[in-house]
Amino acid sequence: MEKESLPADHIPENAQETPLVTVETVTYNHAGFIRQCIEGVLMQKTSFPFEYIIGEDCSTDNTREICQEYAQKYPERIKLITSESNVGSRQNHERTSRAARGKYIAVCEGDDYWTDPEKLQKQVDFLEQHPDYTMCCHASRIIVEGDESKTEIYHAADSDRTFTVEDFLEPVSKNFIRTESVVLRKDVLRSFPDWIRKMAVGDYPLFLLLAYHGKIWYIDQVMSVYRKHPGGIWSPYSKTPAFLERYYLSTIEMYRNFDKYSNHQYHRQIQKRIPYRYYQLLQNTLSDETTCRSYFRKYWTKLPLPMLADIFGKLYLQPFQKKVLKRLTGRP
């Protein structure tokens, strides 16, 4: 049963009216990062009221204690949702969203943080003035924990611009929006289908559906930091063959579901996108020859000829040529 640091019906003293924005943070074992995340939210300067909901998922470090410290220090701003047992990332996201009272939802996971105190104001101002847009995002700085030399600035585009469904369905496109940069309209989420909750990774289908129900505005300003570290979902430690297969098959299923959901409006683009996802699965497992050959036998019929030839060459022809060359030259 969930426990909250504040009563469920608690209304902060300075927020008698419904907050315009709900900031959501889900966190698990982020003791080394969570203070920076919370401080980045609390420093926001806005002309509107906003609430801050933190979903803490029974961390085994002292993440919960840090969150409780802030919730007690800022009871008018922070609502902490916890539980007696781990509920998992997806349910943690869902319970924080259910508690949200704002017209807009802004997201910052516990290992990321915001760097611009006017971030929320800039994004909400745009959305308030443009009701045909369902989401606003921005550029980010990507850092690799423990290796400052790998810091880079991530731009989804070269300048401020609009993204539409077509941008997400380019044959070789990837998710180009950083989750910690997002502010979205909460009411759009009510129309979302159940299949979105079954995806292995939730941000890409979320953004695709938001683009389908409106437009997405991108601000080419760095206002947040996305942190890569061993505990993150996209860390090298998590990219096992089993994870990759589940992820790519899940996204393929997402495209098929979206094709039906959109009444086949983007069928041609989707039919080009699906083979590329099978191709990416094989490309990402080439270093594990046994696994890749297993996947190749399962999915080779899904590939168009150029992709099929490329994988077949790398997986079979190149190793064969190397063996022949060794025999001819007598090299070990």
N, C-alpha and C positions, 0 to 999 in steps of 0.2 A: 504494500500500500504506500502511495506517495506521501512524503512529508514535505511541507513547505516552511521556509523560514518565516514567512508572513502568513496570516490567515488568508484563505482563498478569497474572501470578500473584502480584503483590505484595499482601501483607496488612499494613495499617498496624499499627504496634507496639501501639497502644492499642485495636485492634479485632480481636483474635484471634477473637472470636465474630462471626458475621454481623451487620452493622449493621441496626438496625431500620428506618432510613430512608435512602434515597438521594436526595440533592438533585441535580437536573440543571439545568445551564445550557448552552444553545447560544448561540454568539456569532459574529458576523461584523461587522467594521468598527465595533466598539463601544469604541474606544480612550478616548473621552471619558466613557464610562459604566461600563465593566467593573469598575473598582476599587470603585465604590460597590456594585455588585451582589455582588461577592465578599465584601466586608466585611460586608454585610448577612447573608450566610450564615454566615460565620465567627463572628459575634457571638452566634449562637443558644446559649441555655442550656438543655440537655436532661439528663434523667436516663437517657437511652439513647444508645448509640453511633450516629453517622450518618456516612456518607461523602459526599463531594462530587465529582461528575464534571462536568468542563467539556469540551464539544465545541467546539473552535475550528476554523472552516472556511476556513483560508487567507486571513485578512484581508489587505487591501492597506495597512492602517495598522499601528500597533504593538500591536494587540490581543493577538496571540500572545505577544509579548515580555512583556507585562504578566501574562498567564496563566501563563507559564513562571516568572516571578518568584515568584508566589504558590505554584505547585506545588513549587518548590524550597524555599521557606520553610516550607511546611506539608506535607511529604511523607506524614505520618501521616494527613492528612485529605483532600488533593486528588489526584485522578487526572485528568490532562490528556490528552484524545484529540485528536490532530491528524492531518493527512495531507499528502501532497506536492501535492495538487491539490484544488480546491474540489469538494465532493460535493453541495452544495445543502442547503437547510433541512430537507427531509423526511428525507434520509439521515443528516444530522447528528443529528436527533432520534432516529432509529432506532438508531444506533450507541451513543449514550449510554444508551438504554434497555436495549440488549442487555448492556451492561457492569454494569448496576445489580444489586446484591446484596440490597438492602433489601426488607422486607415492604411498605413504603410508598414511593411516589415523590412528591417535592415538586419543583415546577417554578419556576424564575425565569430568564427569558431575560436576555441580557446587557445590555439597555438598561433593565431594570427593577430594583427593589431592595426588600428587606424593611426594615421600620422598627421592628418589635417583636422584642426578643430572646427572647421566650417564644412566638413564633408557632408554631414546630414543636411545642413541648410541648403547647400548648393543642389543636391539631388532632389530634395523635396520641393524646392522652389520650381525646378523644371517640371516635375510630375504634376504639381498643382496647376501649372500653366498649360499643360499639354495632356488633356484627359485621354487622348488616343494612344498614349504610351503606357505600357504596363510595367516597365522596369527601367531603371537607370543604373549604369555601372561606370567604372573608370579604370584608369591604368594603375598598376601596382609595382611595387618593388619585390622581387623574389630573392630571398636569402637562403643560404644553405647553412644550417646550424653547425658551428664549429669550423667553417671554412669561408671566411669573409671574402676571399678572392673570387668566389663564384657568385657574388651578388650581381643581379642584372635588373634592368627596368623592363617590365612587360607591358607592351602597348598592343592592344587589340586592333588598333588602326593608327594611321599617321596623324589623324586629327579628329575632332569631334564629329560624330556621324551617327546615322541610324542603322540599326541591324534589323533584318526581317527573317522570316522562316527560310528563305532561299539561302541566306548566309550560313545557316546551320546545316544545310543539305548539300553544300558543295561536295563533290566526290571525295576529295582528300582533306576536307576540313576536320578540325578537332574542336573541342570545347575551348573557346578563346576568351571566356569570361571568368575572372577570378571571383569565387564565391564571396569573399570578404569585402568585395567592392559593390555588392548588390543592395539596392533598395527597390522593393516591388509593391504592387497594390495587393492588399490582402484579399479583397473581394473576388479577384480573379481565381484564386485558389479553390473557391467553392465549386467551380465548374469542372474541376480536373477529374479525369477518370481514375478508377481504382488501380489500373495496371501500372500507373506511375510509381506506386508504392512497392512494386515488386522488382524494380530495377536494382542492379548491383551497386550502381552509383547514381545518386539522385539529382545532381546539379544539372547535367546536360539535358535530360528530358524535361526538367522544370523550366529551363530557359527556352527550350524549343516550344513548349506549350504556351509560355508567356508571349513569345514572338507570334504565335498563331492567333492569340487573342488580342493583339495590339502590335505595338512596335517597341523596340528597345533603343534607348539613347545611351551613347557612349561618350564620356567626357575624357579627353586625353590629358588628364592631370593625375599625377601619382599622389594618392591619398591614403594608401594602406600598404601593409607588408604581408606577403604570403610566405610562410616559413616552411621549408623542407627539412625534415628531420627523421630519424629512424622510426619514430612511432607514428608517422603520418601514413595515410592510406596509399599515397603514391610513392612511398619510400622504396628504395631497392629491395628492402627486406620483405616487402609485401608483394612483389611482383613474381610470385610463384607461377608455374605453368597452370596449376589448377585455378588460381585467381584470374589469370589472364583469359583462360577459356571461359570461365563464368562471366567475366566482364564483357567480352566481345559478343558472346552469344546473347547476353542480356540486352546489349544495345541493338543487336539485330532484331530481337523480338520487339524492342521499343519501336524501331522503324516500321515494322509490320503493323503494330498496334496503331501507331500514329497515322499510317496510310488509311486505315479504316476510319479512325477518329476524324480525319480531315476530309472524308468522303473522296479519297483518292485524288485530291486536288494537286498533290505533289508526287504522284505515282512515278513519273519518269525519273525525277531526281532521286527518289528513294531506291528505285531499282538499280541505279548506278552506285548508290552509297553502300548497299548491303554487301556486294562482293568485295568491296574494299575493306570492310571490317574483317571478313574471313582472311583476306590477304595480310592485314595488320597482325592478326593472331599468329599466323605462321611466321611472319617477319620477326615478331617479338620472341619467338621460341626457337629460332634457328641455332642459337648457341647450345641448346640441349637437343642434340641430333636425334636421340631415341624418341623423345617426346614430340618433336616437330614432325618426324616421319609418321608417328601415330596419328597426329592431327591431319597431316597431309592425306593419309589414306581415308580419313573420315570426311574431309571437306574439299578435296580437289575438284569435285564436280561443280562446286559453287563458284569457281574462279573463271573469269574470262581468259582467253588464250594468252595474252601478254603476261598477266599475273601468274598464270599457271606455268608458263615457260620460265619466268624469272625464279620462282620458288624451286621448280624441278632442277634447274641448272645449279642453284646454290646448294641444294640438298643432296643431289645425286651426281650430276655431271662434274662439278668442280672437285669433290672428293675423289671421284674415279680418275680424273685427269692427274691429280696429285699422286695417286698410287702408281699410275703408269709411268709418270715422270721419275719417280723414285727408283722404279725397277730399271728403267733405261739408263739412268745415271749412276745407279748403284749407291745412291745416298741413303742413309738411314732414315 
